[in-house]
C-alpha cells in the first residue's frame, strides 16, 4: 500500500519524506520576522521624520515670533506694568486701574 508504514519503517519516517520538500520552519520564520521588523522600523522612521518636520516648523515659527519687533502697544503696556510694580503708590492710583 502506498503511504502505509511497513513494520520495517519507524513511525514518522513517512512524514519526514513529505517535509523534505518544504524548507524547515526555522529559516522561514526567521526570514519572515526579519521582513516584519524592517517594515516596522521603516514605519517608525517615517513617523519620526514626520514628527521632526512638524516640530521643526513649530520651532521656526516660535523663533520668528521671538525675533520679530513687538508692536508699540505691548511695549507700552509692559512699560506701564513695570513702572507700577516699581512704584507701589502709582499702582493704587485710579489712572493705573484703566
C-alpha positions in Angstrom: 0.0 0.0 0.0 1.4 3.4 -0.9 1.9 5.7 2.1 1.3 2.9 4.6 4.1 2.3 7.2 5.6 -1.1 6.9 6.7 -2.9 10.0 10.4 -2.2 9.0 9.9 1.6 8.9 10.0 3.7 12.1 6.9 5.8 12.8 7.3 9.4 11.5 9.6 8.4 8.6 6.8 8.9 6.1 6.2 12.4 7.5 9.9 13.1 7.2 9.9 12.4 3.4 7.0 14.8 2.9 8.5 17.6 4.9 11.8 17.3 2.9 10.2 19.1 0.0 9.4 22.1 2.1 12.2 24.3 3.7 12.5 24.0 7.5 10.2 26.2 9.6 13.1 27.9 11.4 14.7 29.7 8.5 11.2 30.6 7.1 10.2 32.0 10.5 13.5 34.0 10.8 13.1 35.4 7.3 9.5 36.4 8.0 10.5 38.0 11.3 13.3 40.0 9.6 10.9 41.3 6.9 8.3 42.3 9.5 11.0 44.0 11.7 12.3 46.0 8.7 8.8 47.1 7.7 8.0 48.2 11.3 11.3 50.1 11.6 10.6 51.9 8.3 7.1 52.9 9.5 8.6 54.2 12.7 11.3 56.1 10.8 8.7 57.7 8.6 6.6 58.7 11.6 9.6 60.0 13.4 10.6 62.0 10.3 7.1 63.5 10.0 7.1 64.4 13.7 10.5 66.0 13.4 9.3 68.1 10.5 6.3 69.2 12.5 8.4 70.2 15.5 10.9 72.0 13.3 8.1 74.1 11.7 6.7 74.9 15.2 10.2 75.9 16.4 10.8 78.0 13.4 7.5 79.9 13.8 8.3 80.4 17.5 11.8 81.7 16.7 10.4 84.0 14.1 7.9 85.4 16.7 10.7 85.9 19.2 12.9 87.7 16.7 10.1 90.0 15.4 9.8 93.5 16.8 6.9 93.8 19.1 4.3 96.5 18.3 4.2 99.7 20.4 1.1 98.8 22.3 2.5 95.7 24.1 5.7 97.6 24.8 3.7 100.5 26.3 1.6 98.1 28.4 4.7 96.3 29.6 6.3 99.6 30.5 3.3 100.7 32.5 3.2 97.4 34.4 6.9 97.6 35.2 6.6 101.2 36.4 3.6 100.3 38.5 5.5 97.4 40.0 8.4 99.7 40.8 6.2 102.4 42.3 3.6 101.0 44.7 1.9 104.4 45.1 1.2 104.6 41.4 -0.3 101.1 41.3 -3.0 102.2 43.8 -3.9 105.4 41.8 -7.1 105.4 39.7 -5.1 106.1 36.5 -3.3 102.7 36.9 -6.6 100.9 37.1 -7.6 101.6 33.5 
